[in-house]
Amino acid sequence: MIKNGFVVSFEYSLSDEDGTVLESNKGEAPVTYTHGEQQIVPGLERGLSGMEINEQKVISIQPEEAYGAVNPAGFKKVPRENIPAEGLKVGMTLHARGPQGEDFSVRVHEITEETVILDLNHPMAGKTLVFDVKVLDIQPGSSD
């Protein structure tokens, strides 16, 4: 049974509330994490707690227990000349570099003649997530 400190492997498909599949690892390498170590989305970890090997379950997670609400401060207006113009479209993902050199992705939210509004929120922010999970393995964690 899944409990804190145990190493868990599972497969999943992730859908939005409308049933559109957003991602899946079924038929690929499983997700492996240590339960209780906050390595996965909090609502998913809570939903997996107590499950057994080969158990399958649908876990619905509100935004607050996943990637949070959409933060209005996460929208940034940038002069259009600072953005590569080639193929620029609303909804596309751009890759940027932060002040400490870290790479991150932003989405183009709006384009005007002079500016581009970028959305720095997580792509799944504000969404209720529906995980269809199957536990593949549970092992006691190492005692460090």
Rosetta constraint file for C-alpha pairs under 8 A:
AtomPair CA 1 CA 49 HARMONIC 7.90 0.50
AtomPair CA 1 CA 50 HARMONIC 5.31 0.50
AtomPair CA 1 CA 51 HARMONIC 5.52 0.50
AtomPair CA 1 CA 52 HARMONIC 4.69 0.50
AtomPair CA 1 CA 53 HARMONIC 7.36 0.50
AtomPair CA 1 CA 138 HARMONIC 7.21 0.50
AtomPair CA 2 CA 6 HARMONIC 6.45 0.50
AtomPair CA 2 CA 8 HARMONIC 7.24 0.50
AtomPair CA 2 CA 35 HARMONIC 7.27 0.50
AtomPair CA 2 CA 48 HARMONIC 7.03 0.50
AtomPair CA 2 CA 49 HARMONIC 5.28 0.50
AtomPair CA 2 CA 50 HARMONIC 4.76 0.50
AtomPair CA 2 CA 51 HARMONIC 5.47 0.50
AtomPair CA 2 CA 52 HARMONIC 6.43 0.50
AtomPair CA 2 CA 138 HARMONIC 6.64 0.50
AtomPair CA 3 CA 35 HARMONIC 6.30 0.50
AtomPair CA 3 CA 36 HARMONIC 7.48 0.50
AtomPair CA 3 CA 49 HARMONIC 5.90 0.50
AtomPair CA 3 CA 50 HARMONIC 6.23 0.50
AtomPair CA 4 CA 34 HARMONIC 7.50 0.50
AtomPair CA 4 CA 35 HARMONIC 4.86 0.50
AtomPair CA 4 CA 36 HARMONIC 4.69 0.50
AtomPair CA 4 CA 37 HARMONIC 7.74 0.50
AtomPair CA 5 CA 34 HARMONIC 5.82 0.50
AtomPair CA 5 CA 35 HARMONIC 5.38 0.50
AtomPair CA 5 CA 36 HARMONIC 6.22 0.50
AtomPair CA 5 CA 37 HARMONIC 7.50 0.50
AtomPair CA 5 CA 140 HARMONIC 6.83 0.50
AtomPair CA 5 CA 141 HARMONIC 5.28 0.50
AtomPair CA 6 CA 34 HARMONIC 5.59 0.50
AtomPair CA 6 CA 35 HARMONIC 5.52 0.50
AtomPair CA 6 CA 138 HARMONIC 6.52 0.50
AtomPair CA 6 CA 139 HARMONIC 5.57 0.50
AtomPair CA 6 CA 140 HARMONIC 4.53 0.50
AtomPair CA 6 CA 141 HARMONIC 4.63 0.50
AtomPair CA 7 CA 32 HARMONIC 6.83 0.50
AtomPair CA 7 CA 33 HARMONIC 5.64 0.50
AtomPair CA 7 CA 34 HARMONIC 4.40 0.50
AtomPair CA 7 CA 35 HARMONIC 6.26 0.50
AtomPair CA 7 CA 138 HARMONIC 5.73 0.50
AtomPair CA 7 CA 139 HARMONIC 5.10 0.50
AtomPair CA 7 CA 140 HARMONIC 6.11 0.50
AtomPair CA 7 CA 141 HARMONIC 5.46 0.50
AtomPair CA 8 CA 31 HARMONIC 7.98 0.50
AtomPair CA 8 CA 32 HARMONIC 5.44 0.50
AtomPair CA 8 CA 33 HARMONIC 5.52 0.50
AtomPair CA 8 CA 34 HARMONIC 6.18 0.50
AtomPair CA 8 CA 35 HARMONIC 6.78 0.50
AtomPair CA 8 CA 135 HARMONIC 7.44 0.50
AtomPair CA 8 CA 136 HARMONIC 7.69 0.50
AtomPair CA 8 CA 137 HARMONIC 5.71 0.50
AtomPair CA 8 CA 138 HARMONIC 4.62 0.50
AtomPair CA 8 CA 139 HARMONIC 6.52 0.50
AtomPair CA 9 CA 30 HARMONIC 5.84 0.50
AtomPair CA 9 CA 31 HARMONIC 5.40 0.50
AtomPair CA 9 CA 32 HARMONIC 4.25 0.50
AtomPair CA 9 CA 33 HARMONIC 6.71 0.50
AtomPair CA 9 CA 135 HARMONIC 6.21 0.50
AtomPair CA 9 CA 136 HARMONIC 5.42 0.50
AtomPair CA 9 CA 137 HARMONIC 5.02 0.50
AtomPair CA 9 CA 138 HARMONIC 6.53 0.50
AtomPair CA 10 CA 30 HARMONIC 5.33 0.50
AtomPair CA 10 CA 31 HARMONIC 5.42 0.50
AtomPair CA 10 CA 32 HARMONIC 6.66 0.50
AtomPair CA 10 CA 133 HARMONIC 6.66 0.50
AtomPair CA 10 CA 134 HARMONIC 5.55 0.50
AtomPair CA 10 CA 135 HARMONIC 4.38 0.50
AtomPair CA 10 CA 136 HARMONIC 4.97 0.50
AtomPair CA 10 CA 137 HARMONIC 6.91 0.50
AtomPair CA 11 CA 24 HARMONIC 7.81 0.50
AtomPair CA 11 CA 25 HARMONIC 5.87 0.50
AtomPair CA 11 CA 26 HARMONIC 5.60 0.50
AtomPair CA 11 CA 29 HARMONIC 7.95 0.50
AtomPair CA 11 CA 30 HARMONIC 5.11 0.50
AtomPair CA 11 CA 31 HARMONIC 6.33 0.50
AtomPair CA 11 CA 133 HARMONIC 5.71 0.50
AtomPair CA 11 CA 134 HARMONIC 5.43 0.50
AtomPair CA 11 CA 135 HARMONIC 6.67 0.50
AtomPair CA 11 CA 136 HARMONIC 7.08 0.50
AtomPair CA 12 CA 24 HARMONIC 5.70 0.50
AtomPair CA 12 CA 25 HARMONIC 5.86 0.50
AtomPair CA 12 CA 26 HARMONIC 6.09 0.50
AtomPair CA 12 CA 131 HARMONIC 6.33 0.50
AtomPair CA 12 CA 132 HARMONIC 5.34 0.50
AtomPair CA 12 CA 133 HARMONIC 4.31 0.50
AtomPair CA 12 CA 134 HARMONIC 6.40 0.50
AtomPair CA 13 CA 21 HARMONIC 6.90 0.50
AtomPair CA 13 CA 22 HARMONIC 7.73 0.50
AtomPair CA 13 CA 23 HARMONIC 5.90 0.50
AtomPair CA 13 CA 24 HARMONIC 4.04 0.50
AtomPair CA 13 CA 25 HARMONIC 6.49 0.50
AtomPair CA 13 CA 26 HARMONIC 6.83 0.50
AtomPair CA 13 CA 131 HARMONIC 5.79 0.50
AtomPair CA 13 CA 132 HARMONIC 5.29 0.50
AtomPair CA 13 CA 133 HARMONIC 6.75 0.50
AtomPair CA 14 CA 21 HARMONIC 5.73 0.50
AtomPair CA 14 CA 22 HARMONIC 5.54 0.50
AtomPair CA 14 CA 23 HARMONIC 5.28 0.50
AtomPair CA 14 CA 24 HARMONIC 5.97 0.50
AtomPair CA 14 CA 129 HARMONIC 6.78 0.50
AtomPair CA 14 CA 130 HARMONIC 5.67 0.50
AtomPair CA 14 CA 131 HARMONIC 4.61 0.50
AtomPair CA 14 CA 132 HARMONIC 6.48 0.50
AtomPair CA 15 CA 19 HARMONIC 5.32 0.50
AtomPair CA 15 CA 20 HARMONIC 5.18 0.50
AtomPair CA 15 CA 21 HARMONIC 4.16 0.50
AtomPair CA 15 CA 22 HARMONIC 5.19 0.50
AtomPair CA 15 CA 23 HARMONIC 7.18 0.50
AtomPair CA 15 CA 129 HARMONIC 6.10 0.50
AtomPair CA 15 CA 130 HARMONIC 5.09 0.50
AtomPair CA 15 CA 131 HARMONIC 6.47 0.50
AtomPair CA 16 CA 20 HARMONIC 5.56 0.50
AtomPair CA 16 CA 21 HARMONIC 6.71 0.50
AtomPair CA 16 CA 22 HARMONIC 6.91 0.50
AtomPair CA 16 CA 127 HARMONIC 6.99 0.50
AtomPair CA 16 CA 128 HARMONIC 6.26 0.50
AtomPair CA 16 CA 129 HARMONIC 5.17 0.50
AtomPair CA 16 CA 130 HARMONIC 5.88 0.50
AtomPair CA 17 CA 127 HARMONIC 7.92 0.50
AtomPair CA 17 CA 128 HARMONIC 6.14 0.50
AtomPair CA 17 CA 129 HARMONIC 6.63 0.50
AtomPair CA 17 CA 130 HARMONIC 6.69 0.50
AtomPair CA 25 CA 29 HARMONIC 6.62 0.50
AtomPair CA 25 CA 30 HARMONIC 6.55 0.50
AtomPair CA 25 CA 31 HARMONIC 7.92 0.50
AtomPair CA 26 CA 30 HARMONIC 7.65 0.50
AtomPair CA 30 CA 136 HARMONIC 7.96 0.50
AtomPair CA 33 CA 39 HARMONIC 6.36 0.50
AtomPair CA 33 CA 40 HARMONIC 7.44 0.50
AtomPair CA 34 CA 39 HARMONIC 7.08 0.50
AtomPair CA 34 CA 141 HARMONIC 7.23 0.50
AtomPair CA 35 CA 39 HARMONIC 7.77 0.50
AtomPair CA 35 CA 45 HARMONIC 6.97 0.50
AtomPair CA 35 CA 49 HARMONIC 7.89 0.50
AtomPair CA 36 CA 45 HARMONIC 7.43 0.50
AtomPair CA 38 CA 42 HARMONIC 6.68 0.50
AtomPair CA 38 CA 45 HARMONIC 7.72 0.50
AtomPair CA 40 CA 44 HARMONIC 6.99 0.50
AtomPair CA 40 CA 45 HARMONIC 6.35 0.50
AtomPair CA 41 CA 45 HARMONIC 6.29 0.50
AtomPair CA 41 CA 65 HARMONIC 7.03 0.50
AtomPair CA 41 CA 66 HARMONIC 5.37 0.50
AtomPair CA 41 CA 67 HARMONIC 7.54 0.50
AtomPair CA 42 CA 46 HARMONIC 6.23 0.50
AtomPair CA 42 CA 65 HARMONIC 5.57 0.50
AtomPair CA 42 CA 66 HARMONIC 6.29 0.50
AtomPair CA 43 CA 47 HARMONIC 6.14 0.50
AtomPair CA 43 CA 61 HARMONIC 5.67 0.50
AtomPair CA 43 CA 62 HARMONIC 7.79 0.50
AtomPair CA 43 CA 65 HARMONIC 4.72 0.50
AtomPair CA 43 CA 66 HARMONIC 6.09 0.50
AtomPair CA 44 CA 48 HARMONIC 6.17 0.50
AtomPair CA 44 CA 59 HARMONIC 6.91 0.50
AtomPair CA 44 CA 61 HARMONIC 7.03 0.50
AtomPair CA 44 CA 66 HARMONIC 7.81 0.50
AtomPair CA 44 CA 131 HARMONIC 7.67 0.50
AtomPair CA 45 CA 49 HARMONIC 6.34 0.50
AtomPair CA 47 CA 59 HARMONIC 6.12 0.50
AtomPair CA 51 CA 55 HARMONIC 6.37 0.50
AtomPair CA 51 CA 135 HARMONIC 7.35 0.50
AtomPair CA 52 CA 135 HARMONIC 6.69 0.50
AtomPair CA 52 CA 138 HARMONIC 7.71 0.50
AtomPair CA 53 CA 134 HARMONIC 7.96 0.50
AtomPair CA 53 CA 135 HARMONIC 5.11 0.50
AtomPair CA 53 CA 136 HARMONIC 5.51 0.50
AtomPair CA 53 CA 137 HARMONIC 5.56 0.50
AtomPair CA 53 CA 138 HARMONIC 6.52 0.50
AtomPair CA 54 CA 134 HARMONIC 6.08 0.50
AtomPair CA 54 CA 135 HARMONIC 5.18 0.50
AtomPair CA 54 CA 136 HARMONIC 5.63 0.50
AtomPair CA 54 CA 137 HARMONIC 7.78 0.50
AtomPair CA 55 CA 134 HARMONIC 5.67 0.50
AtomPair CA 55 CA 135 HARMONIC 5.67 0.50
AtomPair CA 56 CA 132 HARMONIC 7.31 0.50
AtomPair CA 56 CA 133 HARMONIC 5.56 0.50
AtomPair CA 56 CA 134 HARMONIC 4.22 0.50
AtomPair CA 56 CA 135 HARMONIC 6.55 0.50
AtomPair CA 57 CA 132 HARMONIC 5.88 0.50
AtomPair CA 57 CA 133 HARMONIC 5.51 0.50
AtomPair CA 57 CA 134 HARMONIC 6.59 0.50
AtomPair CA 58 CA 130 HARMONIC 6.80 0.50
AtomPair CA 58 CA 131 HARMONIC 5.61 0.50
AtomPair CA 58 CA 132 HARMONIC 4.41 0.50
AtomPair CA 58 CA 133 HARMONIC 6.28 0.50
AtomPair CA 59 CA 130 HARMONIC 5.71 0.50
AtomPair CA 59 CA 131 HARMONIC 5.10 0.50
AtomPair CA 59 CA 132 HARMONIC 6.40 0.50
AtomPair CA 59 CA 133 HARMONIC 7.59 0.50
AtomPair CA 60 CA 128 HARMONIC 6.99 0.50
AtomPair CA 60 CA 129 HARMONIC 5.75 0.50
AtomPair CA 60 CA 130 HARMONIC 4.39 0.50
AtomPair CA 60 CA 131 HARMONIC 6.31 0.50
AtomPair CA 61 CA 65 HARMONIC 6.10 0.50
AtomPair CA 61 CA 66 HARMONIC 6.45 0.50
AtomPair CA 61 CA 128 HARMONIC 5.59 0.50
AtomPair CA 61 CA 129 HARMONIC 5.12 0.50
AtomPair CA 61 CA 130 HARMONIC 6.27 0.50
AtomPair CA 61 CA 131 HARMONIC 7.96 0.50
AtomPair CA 62 CA 66 HARMONIC 6.48 0.50
AtomPair CA 62 CA 127 HARMONIC 7.06 0.50
AtomPair CA 62 CA 128 HARMONIC 4.62 0.50
AtomPair CA 62 CA 129 HARMONIC 6.60 0.50
AtomPair CA 63 CA 67 HARMONIC 5.76 0.50
AtomPair CA 63 CA 68 HARMONIC 4.73 0.50
AtomPair CA 63 CA 69 HARMONIC 5.78 0.50
AtomPair CA 63 CA 125 HARMONIC 6.48 0.50
AtomPair CA 63 CA 126 HARMONIC 5.18 0.50
AtomPair CA 63 CA 127 HARMONIC 5.39 0.50
AtomPair CA 63 CA 128 HARMONIC 5.33 0.50
AtomPair CA 63 CA 129 HARMONIC 7.41 0.50
AtomPair CA 64 CA 68 HARMONIC 4.53 0.50
AtomPair CA 64 CA 69 HARMONIC 6.44 0.50
AtomPair CA 66 CA 125 HARMONIC 7.67 0.50
AtomPair CA 66 CA 128 HARMONIC 7.92 0.50
AtomPair CA 66 CA 129 HARMONIC 7.51 0.50
AtomPair CA 67 CA 122 HARMONIC 6.72 0.50
AtomPair CA 67 CA 124 HARMONIC 6.20 0.50
AtomPair CA 67 CA 125 HARMONIC 4.85 0.50
AtomPair CA 67 CA 126 HARMONIC 7.16 0.50
AtomPair CA 67 CA 127 HARMONIC 7.94 0.50
AtomPair CA 68 CA 125 HARMONIC 5.25 0.50
AtomPair CA 68 CA 126 HARMONIC 5.93 0.50
AtomPair CA 69 CA 125 HARMONIC 5.32 0.50
AtomPair CA 69 CA 126 HARMONIC 4.19 0.50
AtomPair CA 69 CA 127 HARMONIC 7.67 0.50
AtomPair CA 70 CA 74 HARMONIC 7.72 0.50
AtomPair CA 70 CA 121 HARMONIC 6.39 0.50
AtomPair CA 70 CA 125 HARMONIC 5.25 0.50
AtomPair CA 70 CA 126 HARMONIC 5.02 0.50
AtomPair CA 71 CA 75 HARMONIC 7.81 0.50
AtomPair CA 71 CA 121 HARMONIC 6.67 0.50
AtomPair CA 74 CA 119 HARMONIC 5.82 0.50
AtomPair CA 74 CA 120 HARMONIC 4.92 0.50
AtomPair CA 74 CA 121 HARMONIC 5.43 0.50
AtomPair CA 75 CA 117 HARMONIC 6.40 0.50
AtomPair CA 75 CA 118 HARMONIC 5.50 0.50
AtomPair CA 75 CA 119 HARMONIC 4.58 0.50
AtomPair CA 75 CA 120 HARMONIC 6.06 0.50
AtomPair CA 75 CA 121 HARMONIC 7.59 0.50
AtomPair CA 76 CA 117 HARMONIC 5.45 0.50
AtomPair CA 76 CA 118 HARMONIC 5.16 0.50
AtomPair CA 76 CA 119 HARMONIC 6.59 0.50
AtomPair CA 76 CA 120 HARMONIC 7.51 0.50
AtomPair CA 77 CA 115 HARMONIC 6.35 0.50
AtomPair CA 77 CA 116 HARMONIC 5.77 0.50
AtomPair CA 77 CA 117 HARMONIC 4.40 0.50
AtomPair CA 77 CA 118 HARMONIC 6.37 0.50
AtomPair CA 78 CA 82 HARMONIC 6.89 0.50
AtomPair CA 78 CA 83 HARMONIC 7.81 0.50
AtomPair CA 78 CA 115 HARMONIC 5.49 0.50
AtomPair CA 78 CA 116 HARMONIC 5.29 0.50
AtomPair CA 78 CA 117 HARMONIC 6.19 0.50
AtomPair CA 78 CA 118 HARMONIC 7.39 0.50
AtomPair CA 79 CA 83 HARMONIC 7.43 0.50
AtomPair CA 79 CA 114 HARMONIC 6.04 0.50
AtomPair CA 79 CA 115 HARMONIC 4.48 0.50
AtomPair CA 79 CA 116 HARMONIC 6.31 0.50
AtomPair CA 80 CA 85 HARMONIC 7.85 0.50
AtomPair CA 80 CA 112 HARMONIC 7.92 0.50
AtomPair CA 80 CA 113 HARMONIC 7.32 0.50
AtomPair CA 80 CA 114 HARMONIC 5.31 0.50
AtomPair CA 80 CA 115 HARMONIC 4.41 0.50
AtomPair CA 80 CA 116 HARMONIC 5.44 0.50
AtomPair CA 81 CA 85 HARMONIC 7.75 0.50
AtomPair CA 81 CA 114 HARMONIC 7.83 0.50
AtomPair CA 81 CA 115 HARMONIC 7.98 0.50
AtomPair CA 83 CA 116 HARMONIC 7.70 0.50
AtomPair CA 84 CA 88 HARMONIC 7.29 0.50
AtomPair CA 88 CA 92 HARMONIC 7.29 0.50
AtomPair CA 89 CA 108 HARMONIC 6.92 0.50
AtomPair CA 89 CA 111 HARMONIC 7.72 0.50
AtomPair CA 90 CA 107 HARMONIC 7.77 0.50
AtomPair CA 90 CA 108 HARMONIC 5.02 0.50
AtomPair CA 90 CA 109 HARMONIC 5.50 0.50
AtomPair CA 90 CA 110 HARMONIC 5.81 0.50
AtomPair CA 90 CA 111 HARMONIC 6.84 0.50
AtomPair CA 91 CA 107 HARMONIC 5.81 0.50
AtomPair CA 91 CA 108 HARMONIC 5.15 0.50
AtomPair CA 91 CA 109 HARMONIC 6.03 0.50
AtomPair CA 92 CA 107 HARMONIC 5.63 0.50
AtomPair CA 92 CA 108 HARMONIC 5.58 0.50
AtomPair CA 93 CA 105 HARMONIC 6.41 0.50
AtomPair CA 93 CA 106 HARMONIC 5.61 0.50
AtomPair CA 93 CA 107 HARMONIC 4.46 0.50
AtomPair CA 93 CA 108 HARMONIC 6.43 0.50
AtomPair CA 94 CA 105 HARMONIC 5.66 0.50
AtomPair CA 94 CA 106 HARMONIC 5.34 0.50
AtomPair CA 94 CA 107 HARMONIC 6.11 0.50
AtomPair CA 94 CA 108 HARMONIC 7.38 0.50
AtomPair CA 95 CA 103 HARMONIC 6.97 0.50
AtomPair CA 95 CA 104 HARMONIC 5.84 0.50
AtomPair CA 95 CA 105 HARMONIC 4.57 0.50
AtomPair CA 95 CA 106 HARMONIC 6.36 0.50
AtomPair CA 96 CA 103 HARMONIC 5.79 0.50
AtomPair CA 96 CA 104 HARMONIC 5.46 0.50
AtomPair CA 96 CA 105 HARMONIC 6.01 0.50
AtomPair CA 96 CA 106 HARMONIC 7.19 0.50
AtomPair CA 97 CA 101 HARMONIC 5.55 0.50
AtomPair CA 97 CA 102 HARMONIC 5.46 0.50
AtomPair CA 97 CA 103 HARMONIC 4.58 0.50
AtomPair CA 97 CA 104 HARMONIC 6.22 0.50
AtomPair CA 98 CA 102 HARMONIC 5.10 0.50
AtomPair CA 98 CA 103 HARMONIC 6.31 0.50
AtomPair CA 98 CA 104 HARMONIC 7.29 0.50
AtomPair CA 105 CA 120 HARMONIC 7.37 0.50
AtomPair CA 106 CA 118 HARMONIC 6.23 0.50
AtomPair CA 106 CA 119 HARMONIC 5.66 0.50
AtomPair CA 106 CA 120 HARMONIC 4.99 0.50
AtomPair CA 106 CA 121 HARMONIC 7.58 0.50
AtomPair CA 107 CA 118 HARMONIC 5.63 0.50
AtomPair CA 107 CA 119 HARMONIC 5.07 0.50
AtomPair CA 107 CA 120 HARMONIC 6.75 0.50
AtomPair CA 108 CA 116 HARMONIC 7.07 0.50
AtomPair CA 108 CA 117 HARMONIC 6.27 0.50
AtomPair CA 108 CA 118 HARMONIC 4.77 0.50
AtomPair CA 108 CA 119 HARMONIC 6.23 0.50
AtomPair CA 109 CA 116 HARMONIC 7.57 0.50
AtomPair CA 109 CA 117 HARMONIC 5.44 0.50
AtomPair CA 109 CA 118 HARMONIC 5.36 0.50
AtomPair CA 109 CA 119 HARMONIC 5.83 0.50
AtomPair CA 110 CA 116 HARMONIC 5.81 0.50
AtomPair CA 110 CA 117 HARMONIC 5.02 0.50
AtomPair CA 110 CA 118 HARMONIC 7.17 0.50
AtomPair CA 111 CA 115 HARMONIC 6.19 0.50
AtomPair CA 111 CA 116 HARMONIC 4.60 0.50
AtomPair CA 111 CA 117 HARMONIC 6.40 0.50
AtomPair CA 112 CA 116 HARMONIC 6.21 0.50
AtomPair CA 121 CA 125 HARMONIC 6.35 0.50
